[in-house]
Amino acid sequence: MLRHDQPGRQDAAPECRMLRRRPAVYASVYAPCEGRDWWWLAYICPWCGSGHLGRARSEAEIPGARRSRCGRAVYVHVARTYRGRLPREVA
Ligand SMILES: [Zn+2]
């Protein structure tokens, strides 16, 4: 038995510490469209209660640590992604 391998316990501590300073937000994500190359996201800020917008160059850059518009740290999770009606070919 591997006594050092206890992922549940080992991973829990740093994650808890991080989440206390960076509350999770669940964002709606909007794929690029005609005339807009950036990915956009929208979420309700746990700090100030407002809706904030953010953007990213690619879908992969959206989840994770981010600074909200009001200057506080948040941790973005993708709640849902709006890709539009047509699949977008690479421009
Ligand atoms: Zn805010």
PDB file of the backbone (N, CA, C, O) and the ligand in Angstrom, with CONECT records:
HET     ZN  A 101       1
ATOM      1  N   MET A   1       0.841  -1.213   0.000  1.00  0.00           N
ATOM      2  CA  MET A   1       0.000   0.000   0.000  1.00  0.00           C
ATOM      3  C   MET A   1       0.873   1.259   0.000  1.00  0.00           C
ATOM      4  O   MET A   1       1.879   1.326   0.706  1.00  0.00           O
ATOM      5  N   LEU A   2       0.478   2.246  -0.793  1.00  0.00           N
ATOM      6  CA  LEU A   2       1.261   3.470  -0.875  1.00  0.00           C
ATOM      7  C   LEU A   2       0.723   4.497   0.119  1.00  0.00           C
ATOM      8  O   LEU A   2      -0.325   5.107  -0.094  1.00  0.00           O
ATOM      9  N   ARG A   3       1.449   4.666   1.178  1.00  0.00           N
ATOM     10  CA  ARG A   3       0.937   5.552   2.229  1.00  0.00           C
ATOM     11  C   ARG A   3       1.115   7.027   1.878  1.00  0.00           C
ATOM     12  O   ARG A   3       0.423   7.898   2.405  1.00  0.00           O
ATOM     13  N   HIS A   4       2.070   7.284   0.965  1.00  0.00           N
ATOM     14  CA  HIS A   4       2.271   8.692   0.598  1.00  0.00           C
ATOM     15  C   HIS A   4       1.224   9.172  -0.399  1.00  0.00           C
ATOM     16  O   HIS A   4       1.000  10.373  -0.550  1.00  0.00           O
ATOM     17  N   ASP A   5       0.588   8.220  -1.078  1.00  0.00           N
ATOM     18  CA  ASP A   5      -0.412   8.595  -2.077  1.00  0.00           C
ATOM     19  C   ASP A   5      -1.777   8.760  -1.442  1.00  0.00           C
ATOM     20  O   ASP A   5      -2.565   7.815  -1.390  1.00  0.00           O
ATOM     21  N   GLN A   6      -2.046   9.911  -0.979  1.00  0.00           N
ATOM     22  CA  GLN A   6      -3.375  10.211  -0.450  1.00  0.00           C
ATOM     23  C   GLN A   6      -3.855  11.509  -1.087  1.00  0.00           C
ATOM     24  O   GLN A   6      -3.920  12.554  -0.440  1.00  0.00           O
ATOM     25  N   PRO A   7      -4.186  11.414  -2.359  1.00  0.00           N
ATOM     26  CA  PRO A   7      -4.513  12.630  -3.111  1.00  0.00           C
ATOM     27  C   PRO A   7      -5.638  13.437  -2.473  1.00  0.00           C
ATOM     28  O   PRO A   7      -5.606  14.667  -2.490  1.00  0.00           O
ATOM     29  N   GLY A   8      -6.623  12.759  -1.915  1.00  0.00           N
ATOM     30  CA  GLY A   8      -7.744  13.467  -1.322  1.00  0.00           C
ATOM     31  C   GLY A   8      -7.306  14.435  -0.237  1.00  0.00           C
ATOM     32  O   GLY A   8      -7.741  15.586  -0.210  1.00  0.00           O
ATOM     33  N   ARG A   9      -6.462  13.975   0.637  1.00  0.00           N
ATOM     34  CA  ARG A   9      -6.038  14.821   1.755  1.00  0.00           C
ATOM     35  C   ARG A   9      -5.003  15.846   1.321  1.00  0.00           C
ATOM     36  O   ARG A   9      -5.062  17.013   1.709  1.00  0.00           O
ATOM     37  N   GLN A  10      -4.048  15.392   0.505  1.00  0.00           N
ATOM     38  CA  GLN A  10      -2.950  16.275   0.129  1.00  0.00           C
ATOM     39  C   GLN A  10      -3.445  17.461  -0.710  1.00  0.00           C
ATOM     40  O   GLN A  10      -2.964  18.583  -0.552  1.00  0.00           O
ATOM     41  N   ASP A  11      -4.403  17.204  -1.595  1.00  0.00           N
ATOM     42  CA  ASP A  11      -4.859  18.263  -2.487  1.00  0.00           C
ATOM     43  C   ASP A  11      -5.863  19.202  -1.830  1.00  0.00           C
ATOM     44  O   ASP A  11      -6.036  20.340  -2.267  1.00  0.00           O
ATOM     45  N   ALA A  12      -6.505  18.734  -0.806  1.00  0.00           N
ATOM     46  CA  ALA A  12      -7.588  19.520  -0.231  1.00  0.00           C
ATOM     47  C   ALA A  12      -7.083  20.818   0.394  1.00  0.00           C
ATOM     48  O   ALA A  12      -7.706  21.866   0.227  1.00  0.00           O
ATOM     49  N   ALA A  13      -5.996  20.760   1.089  1.00  0.00           N
ATOM     50  CA  ALA A  13      -5.547  21.928   1.846  1.00  0.00           C
ATOM     51  C   ALA A  13      -5.227  23.145   0.972  1.00  0.00           C
ATOM     52  O   ALA A  13      -5.797  24.215   1.187  1.00  0.00           O
ATOM     53  N   PRO A  14      -4.329  23.002  -0.007  1.00  0.00           N
ATOM     54  CA  PRO A  14      -4.009  24.181  -0.827  1.00  0.00           C
ATOM     55  C   PRO A  14      -5.228  24.719  -1.564  1.00  0.00           C
ATOM     56  O   PRO A  14      -5.376  25.932  -1.717  1.00  0.00           O
ATOM     57  N   GLU A  15      -6.091  23.839  -2.014  1.00  0.00           N
ATOM     58  CA  GLU A  15      -7.284  24.282  -2.730  1.00  0.00           C
ATOM     59  C   GLU A  15      -8.172  25.127  -1.825  1.00  0.00           C
ATOM     60  O   GLU A  15      -8.678  26.167  -2.247  1.00  0.00           O
ATOM     61  N   CYS A  16      -8.362  24.691  -0.595  1.00  0.00           N
ATOM     62  CA  CYS A  16      -9.203  25.439   0.335  1.00  0.00           C
ATOM     63  C   CYS A  16      -8.599  26.815   0.595  1.00  0.00           C
ATOM     64  O   CYS A  16      -9.308  27.820   0.647  1.00  0.00           O
ATOM     65  N   ARG A  17      -7.307  26.843   0.753  1.00  0.00           N
ATOM     66  CA  ARG A  17      -6.655  28.117   1.043  1.00  0.00           C
ATOM     67  C   ARG A  17      -6.834  29.069  -0.137  1.00  0.00           C
ATOM     68  O   ARG A  17      -7.073  30.264   0.040  1.00  0.00           O
ATOM     69  N   MET A  18      -6.713  28.517  -1.340  1.00  0.00           N
ATOM     70  CA  MET A  18      -6.815  29.342  -2.524  1.00  0.00           C
ATOM     71  C   MET A  18      -8.242  29.865  -2.700  1.00  0.00           C
ATOM     72  O   MET A  18      -8.446  31.029  -3.044  1.00  0.00           O
ATOM     73  N   LEU A  19      -9.224  28.999  -2.461  1.00  0.00           N
ATOM     74  CA  LEU A  19     -10.604  29.391  -2.708  1.00  0.00           C
ATOM     75  C   LEU A  19     -11.075  30.445  -1.723  1.00  0.00           C
ATOM     76  O   LEU A  19     -11.997  31.205  -2.019  1.00  0.00           O
ATOM     77  N   ARG A  20     -10.463  30.497  -0.578  1.00  0.00           N
ATOM     78  CA  ARG A  20     -10.876  31.506   0.384  1.00  0.00           C
ATOM     79  C   ARG A  20     -10.533  32.900  -0.131  1.00  0.00           C
ATOM     80  O   ARG A  20     -11.290  33.850   0.069  1.00  0.00           O
ATOM     81  N   ARG A  21      -9.386  33.011  -0.794  1.00  0.00           N
ATOM     82  CA  ARG A  21      -8.988  34.319  -1.325  1.00  0.00           C
ATOM     83  C   ARG A  21      -9.549  34.563  -2.713  1.00  0.00           C
ATOM     84  O   ARG A  21      -9.697  35.708  -3.138  1.00  0.00           O
ATOM     85  N   ARG A  22      -9.863  33.478  -3.422  1.00  0.00           N
ATOM     86  CA  ARG A  22     -10.410  33.599  -4.771  1.00  0.00           C
ATOM     87  C   ARG A  22     -11.730  32.854  -4.845  1.00  0.00           C
ATOM     88  O   ARG A  22     -11.746  31.666  -5.167  1.00  0.00           O
ATOM     89  N   PRO A  23     -12.824  33.517  -4.557  1.00  0.00           N
ATOM     90  CA  PRO A  23     -14.110  32.827  -4.624  1.00  0.00           C
ATOM     91  C   PRO A  23     -14.415  32.378  -6.048  1.00  0.00           C
ATOM     92  O   PRO A  23     -14.047  33.050  -7.012  1.00  0.00           O
ATOM     93  N   ALA A  24     -15.077  31.259  -6.171  1.00  0.00           N
ATOM     94  CA  ALA A  24     -15.432  30.732  -7.488  1.00  0.00           C
ATOM     95  C   ALA A  24     -16.564  31.544  -8.088  1.00  0.00           C
ATOM     96  O   ALA A  24     -17.496  31.939  -7.387  1.00  0.00           O
ATOM     97  N   VAL A  25     -16.482  31.788  -9.373  1.00  0.00           N
ATOM     98  CA  VAL A  25     -17.598  32.382 -10.106  1.00  0.00           C
ATOM     99  C   VAL A  25     -17.934  31.446 -11.268  1.00  0.00           C
ATOM    100  O   VAL A  25     -17.062  30.766 -11.809  1.00  0.00           O
ATOM    101  N   TYR A  26     -19.200  31.429 -11.631  1.00  0.00           N
ATOM    102  CA  TYR A  26     -19.657  30.531 -12.691  1.00  0.00           C
ATOM    103  C   TYR A  26     -20.096  31.382 -13.864  1.00  0.00           C
ATOM    104  O   TYR A  26     -21.125  32.056 -13.816  1.00  0.00           O
ATOM    105  N   ALA A  27     -19.304  31.339 -14.911  1.00  0.00           N
ATOM    106  CA  ALA A  27     -19.458  32.293 -16.004  1.00  0.00           C
ATOM    107  C   ALA A  27     -20.206  31.702 -17.192  1.00  0.00           C
ATOM    108  O   ALA A  27     -20.091  30.516 -17.500  1.00  0.00           O
ATOM    109  N   SER A  28     -20.972  32.563 -17.849  1.00  0.00           N
ATOM    110  CA  SER A  28     -21.493  32.257 -19.183  1.00  0.00           C
ATOM    111  C   SER A  28     -20.452  32.723 -20.185  1.00  0.00           C
ATOM    112  O   SER A  28     -19.949  33.844 -20.102  1.00  0.00           O
ATOM    113  N   VAL A  29     -20.139  31.866 -21.119  1.00  0.00           N
ATOM    114  CA  VAL A  29     -19.052  32.142 -22.057  1.00  0.00           C
ATOM    115  C   VAL A  29     -19.621  32.244 -23.463  1.00  0.00           C
ATOM    116  O   VAL A  29     -20.465  31.444 -23.868  1.00  0.00           O
ATOM    117  N   TYR A  30     -19.142  33.247 -24.204  1.00  0.00           N
ATOM    118  CA  TYR A  30     -19.636  33.501 -25.559  1.00  0.00           C
ATOM    119  C   TYR A  30     -18.506  33.337 -26.561  1.00  0.00           C
ATOM    120  O   TYR A  30     -17.465  33.987 -26.466  1.00  0.00           O
ATOM    121  N   ALA A  31     -18.732  32.474 -27.501  1.00  0.00           N
ATOM    122  CA  ALA A  31     -17.721  32.208 -28.524  1.00  0.00           C
ATOM    123  C   ALA A  31     -17.570  33.420 -29.436  1.00  0.00           C
ATOM    124  O   ALA A  31     -18.487  34.233 -29.549  1.00  0.00           O
ATOM    125  N   PRO A  32     -16.432  33.541 -30.075  1.00  0.00           N
ATOM    126  CA  PRO A  32     -16.240  34.633 -31.038  1.00  0.00           C
ATOM    127  C   PRO A  32     -17.283  34.558 -32.151  1.00  0.00           C
ATOM    128  O   PRO A  32     -17.818  33.492 -32.456  1.00  0.00           O
ATOM    129  N   CYS A  33     -17.551  35.695 -32.737  1.00  0.00           N
ATOM    130  CA  CYS A  33     -18.505  35.719 -33.850  1.00  0.00           C
ATOM    131  C   CYS A  33     -17.980  36.691 -34.891  1.00  0.00           C
ATOM    132  O   CYS A  33     -16.874  37.219 -34.769  1.00  0.00           O
ATOM    133  N   GLU A  34     -18.771  36.913 -35.892  1.00  0.00           N
ATOM    134  CA  GLU A  34     -18.402  37.867 -36.939  1.00  0.00           C
ATOM    135  C   GLU A  34     -18.055  39.213 -36.313  1.00  0.00           C
ATOM    136  O   GLU A  34     -18.877  39.777 -35.590  1.00  0.00           O
ATOM    137  N   GLY A  35     -16.887  39.731 -36.564  1.00  0.00           N
ATOM    138  CA  GLY A  35     -16.515  41.041 -36.050  1.00  0.00           C
ATOM    139  C   GLY A  35     -15.958  41.041 -34.642  1.00  0.00           C
ATOM    140  O   GLY A  35     -15.616  42.101 -34.116  1.00  0.00           O
ATOM    141  N   ARG A  36     -15.860  39.889 -34.025  1.00  0.00           N
ATOM    142  CA  ARG A  36     -15.318  39.833 -32.660  1.00  0.00           C
ATOM    143  C   ARG A  36     -14.459  38.579 -32.533  1.00  0.00           C
ATOM    144  O   ARG A  36     -14.958  37.459 -32.649  1.00  0.00           O
ATOM    145  N   ASP A  37     -13.194  38.772 -32.301  1.00  0.00           N
ATOM    146  CA  ASP A  37     -12.268  37.644 -32.259  1.00  0.00           C
ATOM    147  C   ASP A  37     -12.090  37.071 -30.863  1.00  0.00           C
ATOM    148  O   ASP A  37     -11.641  35.937 -30.696  1.00  0.00           O
ATOM    149  N   TRP A  38     -12.450  37.877 -29.852  1.00  0.00           N
ATOM    150  CA  TRP A  38     -12.218  37.429 -28.486  1.00  0.00           C
ATOM    151  C   TRP A  38     -13.372  36.577 -27.976  1.00  0.00           C
ATOM    152  O   TRP A  38     -14.511  36.708 -28.425  1.00  0.00           O
ATOM    153  N   TRP A  39     -13.059  35.723 -27.053  1.00  0.00           N
ATOM    154  CA  TRP A  39     -14.075  35.037 -26.272  1.00  0.00           C
ATOM    155  C   TRP A  39     -14.501  35.980 -25.147  1.00  0.00           C
ATOM    156  O   TRP A  39     -13.664  36.643 -24.535  1.00  0.00           O
ATOM    157  N   TRP A  40     -15.773  36.035 -24.885  1.00  0.00           N
ATOM    158  CA  TRP A  40     -16.271  36.859 -23.784  1.00  0.00           C
ATOM    159  C   TRP A  40     -16.869  35.982 -22.708  1.00  0.00           C
ATOM    160  O   TRP A  40     -17.336  34.873 -22.966  1.00  0.00           O
ATOM    161  N   LEU A  41     -16.845  36.504 -21.499  1.00  0.00           N
ATOM    162  CA  LEU A  41     -17.514  35.800 -20.415  1.00  0.00           C
ATOM    163  C   LEU A  41     -18.238  36.813 -19.545  1.00  0.00           C
ATOM    164  O   LEU A  41     -17.845  37.977 -19.463  1.00  0.00           O
ATOM    165  N   ALA A  42     -19.277  36.364 -18.910  1.00  0.00           N
ATOM    166  CA  ALA A  42     -20.075  37.223 -18.036  1.00  0.00           C
ATOM    167  C   ALA A  42     -20.391  36.446 -16.769  1.00  0.00           C
ATOM    168  O   ALA A  42     -20.720  35.261 -16.811  1.00  0.00           O
ATOM    169  N   TYR A  43     -20.283  37.140 -15.637  1.00  0.00           N
ATOM    170  CA  TYR A  43     -20.558  36.467 -14.370  1.00  0.00           C
ATOM    171  C   TYR A  43     -20.961  37.494 -13.326  1.00  0.00           C
ATOM    172  O   TYR A  43     -20.689  38.687 -13.463  1.00  0.00           O
ATOM    173  N   ILE A  44     -21.608  37.010 -12.290  1.00  0.00           N
ATOM    174  CA  ILE A  44     -21.960  37.870 -11.175  1.00  0.00           C
ATOM    175  C   ILE A  44     -20.819  37.816 -10.165  1.00  0.00           C
ATOM    176  O   ILE A  44     -20.382  36.746  -9.741  1.00  0.00           O
ATOM    177  N   CYS A  45     -20.359  38.985  -9.801  1.00  0.00           N
ATOM    178  CA  CYS A  45     -19.194  39.085  -8.933  1.00  0.00           C
ATOM    179  C   CYS A  45     -19.582  38.801  -7.477  1.00  0.00           C
ATOM    180  O   CYS A  45     -20.520  39.404  -6.956  1.00  0.00           O
ATOM    181  N   PRO A  46     -18.867  37.891  -6.825  1.00  0.00           N
ATOM    182  CA  PRO A  46     -19.178  37.595  -5.426  1.00  0.00           C
ATOM    183  C   PRO A  46     -18.742  38.713  -4.487  1.00  0.00           C
ATOM    184  O   PRO A  46     -19.193  38.767  -3.343  1.00  0.00           O
ATOM    185  N   TRP A  47     -17.884  39.595  -4.946  1.00  0.00           N
ATOM    186  CA  TRP A  47     -17.368  40.671  -4.092  1.00  0.00           C
ATOM    187  C   TRP A  47     -18.311  41.868  -4.083  1.00  0.00           C
ATOM    188  O   TRP A  47     -18.691  42.355  -3.019  1.00  0.00           O
ATOM    189  N   CYS A  48     -18.687  42.340  -5.268  1.00  0.00           N
ATOM    190  CA  CYS A  48     -19.466  43.577  -5.338  1.00  0.00           C
ATOM    191  C   CYS A  48     -20.902  43.344  -5.793  1.00  0.00           C
ATOM    192  O   CYS A  48     -21.718  44.265  -5.734  1.00  0.00           O
ATOM    193  N   GLY A  49     -21.228  42.142  -6.243  1.00  0.00           N
ATOM    194  CA  GLY A  49     -22.595  41.825  -6.615  1.00  0.00           C
ATOM    195  C   GLY A  49     -22.988  42.279  -8.009  1.00  0.00           C
ATOM    196  O   GLY A  49     -24.121  42.048  -8.433  1.00  0.00           O
ATOM    197  N   SER A  50     -22.094  42.909  -8.720  1.00  0.00           N
ATOM    198  CA  SER A  50     -22.398  43.365 -10.076  1.00  0.00           C
ATOM    199  C   SER A  50     -22.098  42.266 -11.085  1.00  0.00           C
ATOM    200  O   SER A  50     -21.381  41.308 -10.797  1.00  0.00           O
ATOM    201  N   GLY A  51     -22.665  42.431 -12.273  1.00  0.00           N
ATOM    202  CA  GLY A  51     -22.275  41.566 -13.372  1.00  0.00           C
ATOM    203  C   GLY A  51     -21.015  42.112 -14.007  1.00  0.00           C
ATOM    204  O   GLY A  51     -20.940  43.299 -14.323  1.00  0.00           O
ATOM    205  N   HIS A  52     -20.041  41.269 -14.194  1.00  0.00           N
ATOM    206  CA  HIS A  52     -18.801  41.700 -14.838  1.00  0.00           C
ATOM    207  C   HIS A  52     -18.615  40.953 -16.140  1.00  0.00           C
ATOM    208  O   HIS A  52     -19.084  39.827 -16.310  1.00  0.00           O
ATOM    209  N   LEU A  53     -17.914  41.611 -17.064  1.00  0.00           N
ATOM    210  CA  LEU A  53     -17.543  40.979 -18.317  1.00  0.00           C
ATOM    211  C   LEU A  53     -16.044  40.756 -18.327  1.00  0.00           C
ATOM    212  O   LEU A  53     -15.281  41.523 -17.741  1.00  0.00           O
ATOM    213  N   GLY A  54     -15.647  39.715 -18.986  1.00  0.00           N
ATOM    214  CA  GLY A  54     -14.222  39.480 -19.183  1.00  0.00           C
ATOM    215  C   GLY A  54     -14.031  38.970 -20.594  1.00  0.00           C
ATOM    216  O   GLY A  54     -15.002  38.669 -21.288  1.00  0.00           O
ATOM    217  N   ARG A  55     -12.800  38.874 -21.017  1.00  0.00           N
ATOM    218  CA  ARG A  55     -12.566  38.335 -22.347  1.00  0.00           C
ATOM    219  C   ARG A  55     -11.262  37.570 -22.361  1.00  0.00           C
ATOM    220  O   ARG A  55     -10.409  37.734 -21.489  1.00  0.00           O
ATOM    221  N   ALA A  56     -11.129  36.735 -23.367  1.00  0.00           N
ATOM    222  CA  ALA A  56      -9.932  35.913 -23.486  1.00  0.00           C
ATOM    223  C   ALA A  56      -9.692  35.635 -24.960  1.00  0.00           C
ATOM    224  O   ALA A  56     -10.613  35.676 -25.776  1.00  0.00           O
ATOM    225  N   ARG A  57      -8.454  35.355 -25.278  1.00  0.00           N
ATOM    226  CA  ARG A  57      -8.087  35.100 -26.661  1.00  0.00           C
ATOM    227  C   ARG A  57      -8.550  33.731 -27.142  1.00  0.00           C
ATOM    228  O   ARG A  57      -8.810  33.525 -28.328  1.00  0.00           O
ATOM    229  N   SER A  58      -8.646  32.805 -26.199  1.00  0.00           N
ATOM    230  CA  SER A  58      -9.072  31.464 -26.590  1.00  0.00           C
ATOM    231  C   SER A  58      -9.926  30.870 -25.481  1.00  0.00           C
ATOM    232  O   SER A  58      -9.899  31.335 -24.342  1.00  0.00           O
ATOM    233  N   GLU A  59     -10.669  29.856 -25.823  1.00  0.00           N
ATOM    234  CA  GLU A  59     -11.552  29.216 -24.858  1.00  0.00           C
ATOM    235  C   GLU A  59     -10.750  28.631 -23.699  1.00  0.00           C
ATOM    236  O   GLU A  59     -11.205  28.624 -22.555  1.00  0.00           O
ATOM    237  N   ALA A  60      -9.564  28.145 -24.008  1.00  0.00           N
ATOM    238  CA  ALA A  60      -8.751  27.494 -22.990  1.00  0.00           C
ATOM    239  C   ALA A  60      -8.274  28.464 -21.917  1.00  0.00           C
ATOM    240  O   ALA A  60      -7.939  28.047 -20.809  1.00  0.00           O
ATOM    241  N   GLU A  61      -8.241  29.759 -22.238  1.00  0.00           N
ATOM    242  CA  GLU A  61      -7.741  30.743 -21.276  1.00  0.00           C
ATOM    243  C   GLU A  61      -8.801  31.202 -20.289  1.00  0.00           C
ATOM    244  O   GLU A  61      -8.499  31.936 -19.348  1.00  0.00           O
ATOM    245  N   ILE A  62     -10.021  30.782 -20.495  1.00  0.00           N
ATOM    246  CA  ILE A  62     -11.108  31.320 -19.671  1.00  0.00           C
ATOM    247  C   ILE A  62     -11.131  30.755 -18.248  1.00  0.00           C
ATOM    248  O   ILE A  62     -11.164  31.531 -17.293  1.00  0.00           O
ATOM    249  N   PRO A  63     -11.113  29.446 -18.078  1.00  0.00           N
ATOM    250  CA  PRO A  63     -11.184  28.942 -16.699  1.00  0.00           C
ATOM    251  C   PRO A  63      -9.916  29.263 -15.920  1.00  0.00           C
ATOM    252  O   PRO A  63      -8.815  29.266 -16.471  1.00  0.00           O
ATOM    253  N   GLY A  64     -10.086  29.530 -14.646  1.00  0.00           N
ATOM    254  CA  GLY A  64      -8.917  29.750 -13.805  1.00  0.00           C
ATOM    255  C   GLY A  64      -8.930  31.098 -13.113  1.00  0.00           C
ATOM    256  O   GLY A  64      -9.942  31.799 -13.089  1.00  0.00           O
ATOM    257  N   ALA A  65      -7.790  31.439 -12.554  1.00  0.00           N
ATOM    258  CA  ALA A  65      -7.666  32.661 -11.772  1.00  0.00           C
ATOM    259  C   ALA A  65      -7.771  33.876 -12.680  1.00  0.00           C
ATOM    260  O   ALA A  65      -7.238  33.881 -13.790  1.00  0.00           O
ATOM    261  N   ARG A  66      -8.458  34.901 -12.204  1.00  0.00           N
ATOM    262  CA  ARG A  66      -8.710  36.085 -13.010  1.00  0.00           C
ATOM    263  C   ARG A  66      -8.988  37.238 -12.053  1.00  0.00           C
ATOM    264  O   ARG A  66      -9.455  37.033 -10.933  1.00  0.00           O
ATOM    265  N   ARG A  67      -8.698  38.436 -12.508  1.00  0.00           N
ATOM    266  CA  ARG A  67      -9.031  39.604 -11.693  1.00  0.00           C
ATOM    267  C   ARG A  67     -10.320  40.218 -12.211  1.00  0.00           C
ATOM    268  O   ARG A  67     -10.449  40.496 -13.404  1.00  0.00           O
ATOM    269  N   SER A  68     -11.253  40.423 -11.329  1.00  0.00           N
ATOM    270  CA  SER A  68     -12.546  40.950 -11.766  1.00  0.00           C
ATOM    271  C   SER A  68     -12.429  42.442 -12.045  1.00  0.00           C
ATOM    272  O   SER A  68     -11.428  43.074 -11.706  1.00  0.00           O
ATOM    273  N   ARG A  69     -13.455  42.988 -12.658  1.00  0.00           N
ATOM    274  CA  ARG A  69     -13.467  44.395 -13.051  1.00  0.00           C
ATOM    275  C   ARG A  69     -13.306  45.318 -11.839  1.00  0.00           C
ATOM    276  O   ARG A  69     -12.728  46.399 -11.953  1.00  0.00           O
ATOM    277  N   CYS A  70     -13.807  44.899 -10.703  1.00  0.00           N
ATOM    278  CA  CYS A  70     -13.729  45.742  -9.501  1.00  0.00           C
ATOM    279  C   CYS A  70     -12.419  45.512  -8.757  1.00  0.00           C
ATOM    280  O   CYS A  70     -12.232  46.029  -7.655  1.00  0.00           O
ATOM    281  N   GLY A  71     -11.523  44.748  -9.346  1.00  0.00           N
ATOM    282  CA  GLY A  71     -10.186  44.646  -8.801  1.00  0.00           C
ATOM    283  C   GLY A  71      -9.940  43.486  -7.854  1.00  0.00           C
ATOM    284  O   GLY A  71      -8.834  43.338  -7.335  1.00  0.00           O
ATOM    285  N   ARG A  72     -10.947  42.665  -7.622  1.00  0.00           N
ATOM    286  CA  ARG A  72     -10.757  41.538  -6.716  1.00  0.00           C
ATOM    287  C   ARG A  72     -10.438  40.267  -7.478  1.00  0.00           C
ATOM    288  O   ARG A  72     -10.727  40.143  -8.668  1.00  0.00           O
ATOM    289  N   ALA A  73      -9.838  39.332  -6.770  1.00  0.00           N
ATOM    290  CA  ALA A  73      -9.466  38.066  -7.383  1.00  0.00           C
ATOM    291  C   ALA A  73     -10.647  37.101  -7.363  1.00  0.00           C
ATOM    292  O   ALA A  73     -11.337  36.969  -6.352  1.00  0.00           O
ATOM    293  N   VAL A  74     -10.868  36.444  -8.468  1.00  0.00           N
ATOM    294  CA  VAL A  74     -11.889  35.397  -8.547  1.00  0.00           C
ATOM    295  C   VAL A  74     -11.295  34.196  -9.275  1.00  0.00           C
ATOM    296  O   VAL A  74     -10.234  34.271  -9.895  1.00  0.00           O
ATOM    297  N   TYR A  75     -12.019  33.091  -9.175  1.00  0.00           N
ATOM    298  CA  TYR A  75     -11.600  31.890  -9.891  1.00  0.00           C
ATOM    299  C   TYR A  75     -12.755  31.475 -10.793  1.00  0.00           C
ATOM    300  O   TYR A  75     -13.815  31.079 -10.310  1.00  0.00           O
ATOM    301  N   VAL A  76     -12.550  31.566 -12.089  1.00  0.00           N
ATOM    302  CA  VAL A  76     -13.630  31.381 -13.055  1.00  0.00           C
ATOM    303  C   VAL A  76     -13.822  29.908 -13.405  1.00  0.00           C
ATOM    304  O   VAL A  76     -12.881  29.200 -13.766  1.00  0.00           O
ATOM    305  N   HIS A  77     -15.085  29.471 -13.283  1.00  0.00           N
ATOM    306  CA  HIS A  77     -15.505  28.184 -13.819  1.00  0.00           C
ATOM    307  C   HIS A  77     -16.497  28.459 -14.937  1.00  0.00           C
ATOM    308  O   HIS A  77     -17.298  29.389 -14.845  1.00  0.00           O
ATOM    309  N   VAL A  78     -16.446  27.663 -15.980  1.00  0.00           N
ATOM    310  CA  VAL A  78     -17.378  27.851 -17.092  1.00  0.00           C
ATOM    311  C   VAL A  78     -18.687  27.153 -16.763  1.00  0.00           C
ATOM    312  O   VAL A  78     -18.737  25.929 -16.636  1.00  0.00           O
ATOM    313  N   ALA A  79     -19.740  27.939 -16.628  1.00  0.00           N
ATOM    314  CA  ALA A  79     -21.059  27.367 -16.334  1.00  0.00           C
ATOM    315  C   ALA A  79     -21.699  26.864 -17.621  1.00  0.00           C
ATOM    316  O   ALA A  79     -22.205  25.744 -17.687  1.00  0.00           O
ATOM    317  N   ARG A  80     -21.666  27.713 -18.639  1.00  0.00           N
ATOM    318  CA  ARG A  80     -22.168  27.266 -19.936  1.00  0.00           C
ATOM    319  C   ARG A  80     -21.537  28.094 -21.037  1.00  0.00           C
ATOM    320  O   ARG A  80     -21.088  29.220 -20.825  1.00  0.00           O
ATOM    321  N   THR A  81     -21.518  27.508 -22.205  1.00  0.00           N
ATOM    322  CA  THR A  81     -20.858  28.148 -23.342  1.00  0.00           C
ATOM    323  C   THR A  81     -21.864  28.329 -24.467  1.00  0.00           C
ATOM    324  O   THR A  81     -22.515  27.380 -24.903  1.00  0.00           O
ATOM    325  N   TYR A  82     -21.976  29.574 -24.928  1.00  0.00           N
ATOM    326  CA  TYR A  82     -22.850  29.881 -26.059  1.00  0.00           C
ATOM    327  C   TYR A  82     -21.984  29.937 -27.311  1.00  0.00           C
ATOM    328  O   TYR A  82     -21.140  30.819 -27.468  1.00  0.00           O
ATOM    329  N   ARG A  83     -22.211  28.988 -28.181  1.00  0.00           N
ATOM    330  CA  ARG A  83     -21.362  28.912 -29.372  1.00  0.00           C
ATOM    331  C   ARG A  83     -22.041  29.473 -30.609  1.00  0.00           C
ATOM    332  O   ARG A  83     -21.439  29.506 -31.682  1.00  0.00           O
ATOM    333  N   GLY A  84     -23.263  29.905 -30.477  1.00  0.00           N
ATOM    334  CA  GLY A  84     -23.966  30.412 -31.639  1.00  0.00           C
ATOM    335  C   GLY A  84     -24.539  29.283 -32.467  1.00  0.00           C
ATOM    336  O   GLY A  84     -24.371  28.105 -32.149  1.00  0.00           O
ATOM    337  N   ARG A  85     -25.210  29.660 -33.522  1.00  0.00           N
ATOM    338  CA  ARG A  85     -25.937  28.679 -34.299  1.00  0.00           C
ATOM    339  C   ARG A  85     -25.028  27.896 -35.233  1.00  0.00           C
ATOM    340  O   ARG A  85     -25.229  26.704 -35.470  1.00  0.00           O
ATOM    341  N   LEU A  86     -24.023  28.591 -35.758  1.00  0.00           N
ATOM    342  CA  LEU A  86     -23.177  27.943 -36.751  1.00  0.00           C
ATOM    343  C   LEU A  86     -21.804  27.643 -36.168  1.00  0.00           C
ATOM    344  O   LEU A  86     -21.216  28.489 -35.495  1.00  0.00           O
ATOM    345  N   PRO A  87     -21.308  26.484 -36.413  1.00  0.00           N
ATOM    346  CA  PRO A  87     -19.928  26.211 -36.016  1.00  0.00           C
ATOM    347  C   PRO A  87     -18.998  27.113 -36.816  1.00  0.00           C
ATOM    348  O   PRO A  87     -19.146  27.260 -38.029  1.00  0.00           O
ATOM    349  N   ARG A  88     -18.065  27.698 -36.139  1.00  0.00           N
ATOM    350  CA  ARG A  88     -17.225  28.709 -36.786  1.00  0.00           C
ATOM    351  C   ARG A  88     -15.949  28.071 -37.320  1.00  0.00           C
ATOM    352  O   ARG A  88     -15.200  27.418 -36.594  1.00  0.00           O
ATOM    353  N   GLU A  89     -15.733  28.281 -38.596  1.00  0.00           N
ATOM    354  CA  GLU A  89     -14.493  27.809 -39.197  1.00  0.00           C
ATOM    355  C   GLU A  89     -13.373  28.758 -38.781  1.00  0.00           C
ATOM    356  O   GLU A  89     -13.624  29.901 -38.399  1.00  0.00           O
ATOM    357  N   VAL A  90     -12.162  28.283 -38.856  1.00  0.00           N
ATOM    358  CA  VAL A  90     -11.017  29.133 -38.526  1.00  0.00           C
ATOM    359  C   VAL A  90     -10.904  30.243 -39.559  1.00  0.00           C
ATOM    360  O   VAL A  90     -10.808  29.993 -40.760  1.00  0.00           O
ATOM    361  N   ALA A  91     -10.919  31.466 -39.066  1.00  0.00           N
ATOM    362  CA  ALA A  91     -10.921  32.618 -39.983  1.00  0.00           C
ATOM    363  C   ALA A  91      -9.537  32.842 -40.576  1.00  0.00           C
ATOM    364  O   ALA A  91      -9.347  33.764 -41.368  1.00  0.00           O
TER     365      ALA A  91
HETATM  366 ZN    ZN A 101     -16.961  42.955  -8.630  1.00  0.00          ZN2+
END
